[in-house]
Amino acid sequence: MSSQPPDSQAQIQPATWRDLNSLRHIEKVCFPKDAWPLWDLIGVLTLPDVIRLKAVCEDKMIGFSAVDLRPSEQTAWIATIGVLPEYRGRGIGRQLLQASEEAVTLRSIRLNVRPTNYVALQLYQDFGYQKIGLWTAYYSDGEDALVMEKLRK
């Protein structure tokens, strides 16, 4: 699975355990308050029922997404999407989200997002996600998380 829209400089490819160090860097830079610990990163790169994709530009991993598949619930959870700051605004997050969705065959896709992450909120709304809940004090700094869902046709 590799896709590259005409106006993009990134290729979307499957991620593997070999991407651990690059993923650690992306997590620390993109989510300084909430970066996943090492064991979670190893898990997301190796556990079954996880779709893991990376955005690559000039042989460098510049973005990552992971989707946790829960077939018994007919739901997939987008666990993370992140793009390094110097590559933002080029549609790479959009590419990762689209590729993640295309890989899911379950009835619904959910995710959570900080209410103050306006760029991500707009992206998710553009893709048809709707707010379905709120997890209070979810993030390490006490900020709530909006829960959003997209139902598949």
VEXROFI-664936 format. One record per residue (C-alpha): y, z, x; residue in three letters. Coordinates in steps of 0.05 Angstrom, whole numbers, padded with zeros to 5 digits, always signed. Example, Ala and Ser with C-alpha at 12.3 -4.5 7.8 and 13.67 -1.06 7.14 Angstrom:
<nodes>
-00090+00156+00246ALA;-00021+00143+00273SER;
</nodes>
This chain:
<nodes>
+00000+00000+00000MET;+00064-00024+00033SER;+00126-00046-00002SER;+00194-00068+00022GLN;+00248-00090-00026PRO;+00292-00147-00001PRO;+00354-00104+00012ASP;+00318-00046+00045SER;+00307-00028+00117GLN;+00248+00018+00102ALA;+00175+00005+00090GLN;+00135+00052+00045ILE;+00067+00069+00074GLN;+00013+00121+00063PRO;+00024+00184+00104ALA;-00032+00220+00142THR;-00042+00283+00182TRP;-00015+00245+00242ARG;+00054+00249+00210ASP;+00055+00325+00212LEU;+00110+00332+00265ASN;+00154+00280+00232SER;+00144+00314+00165LEU;+00162+00382+00195ARG;+00227+00352+00219HIS;+00243+00320+00152ILE;+00229+00385+00115GLU;+00274+00426+00161LYS;+00331+00376+00157VAL;+00327+00359+00083CYS;+00309+00428+00056PHE;+00338+00479+00105PRO;+00335+00535+00054LYS;+00266+00517+00027ASP;+00227+00480+00081ALA;+00153+00487+00070TRP;+00114+00529+00120PRO;+00066+00495+00169LEU;+00004+00509+00127TRP;+00035+00478+00065ASP;+00052+00416+00106LEU;-00018+00411+00132ILE;-00044+00419+00062GLY;+00000+00365+00032VAL;-00023+00317+00086LEU;-00097+00331+00079THR;-00117+00359+00011LEU;-00150+00313-00040PRO;-00113+00293-00103ASP;-00047+00286-00066VAL;-00010+00220-00060ILE;+00030+00222+00004ARG;+00078+00167+00023LEU;+00126+00158+00080LYS;+00188+00115+00089ALA;+00188+00082+00157VAL;+00247+00048+00192CYS;+00240+00020+00262GLU;+00174+00058+00273ASP;+00207+00124+00253LYS;+00188+00165+00192MET;+00254+00175+00155ILE;+00229+00198+00087GLY;+00170+00228+00052PHE;+00143+00240-00018SER;+00082+00278-00043ALA;+00052+00277-00112VAL;+00001+00330-00134ASP;-00048+00299-00184LEU;-00075+00344-00238ARG;-00123+00299-00277PRO;-00148+00355-00322SER;-00077+00364-00348GLU;-00062+00288-00347GLN;+00000+00307-00306THR;+00024+00292-00236ALA;+00076+00335-00201TRP;+00123+00305-00151ILE;+00122+00362-00102ALA;+00175+00334-00055THR;+00218+00274-00039ILE;+00264+00276+00021GLY;+00303+00225+00062VAL;+00338+00242+00127LEU;+00414+00247+00116PRO;+00432+00189+00161GLU;+00388+00142+00119TYR;+00412+00165+00050ARG;+00451+00118+00005GLY;+00406+00059+00022ARG;+00358+00065-00037GLY;+00302+00096+00004ILE;+00294+00155-00043GLY;+00290+00105-00100ARG;+00236+00066-00062GLN;+00196+00130-00051LEU;+00202+00151-00124LEU;+00182+00082-00149GLN;+00122+00077-00102ALA;+00101+00148-00121SER;+00104+00130-00195GLU;+00065+00065-00185GLU;+00009+00104-00152ALA;+00002+00152-00211VAL;-00043+00134-00271THR;-00036+00200-00308LEU;+00001+00209-00374ARG;+00061+00247-00348SER;+00099+00259-00284ILE;+00138+00322-00272ARG;+00183+00349-00218LEU;+00233+00404-00206ASN;+00302+00398-00176VAL;+00362+00441-00161ARG;+00415+00434-00216PRO;+00467+00426-00161THR;+00430+00366-00129ASN;+00472+00316-00169TYR;+00448+00255-00131VAL;+00375+00271-00143ALA;+00388+00289-00216LEU;+00422+00221-00227GLN;+00364+00185-00193LEU;+00312+00220-00237TYR;+00352+00207-00300GLN;+00359+00134-00280ASP;+00282+00132-00276PHE;+00275+00162-00346GLY;+00261+00235-00329TYR;+00284+00285-00381GLN;+00298+00359-00373LYS;+00242+00400-00405ILE;+00251+00469-00376GLY;+00283+00516-00327LEU;+00250+00561-00275TRP;+00298+00618-00262THR;+00312+00639-00191ALA;+00259+00590-00165TYR;+00291+00573-00098TYR;+00295+00622-00040SER;+00370+00631-00050ASP;+00360+00649-00123GLY;+00382+00581-00152GLU;+00344+00559-00214ASP;+00301+00496-00216ALA;+00306+00445-00271LEU;+00238+00419-00293VAL;+00239+00346-00311MET;+00186+00301-00340GLU;+00173+00227-00351LYS;+00120+00206-00401LEU;+00081+00143-00385ARG;+00071+00088-00434LYS;
</nodes>
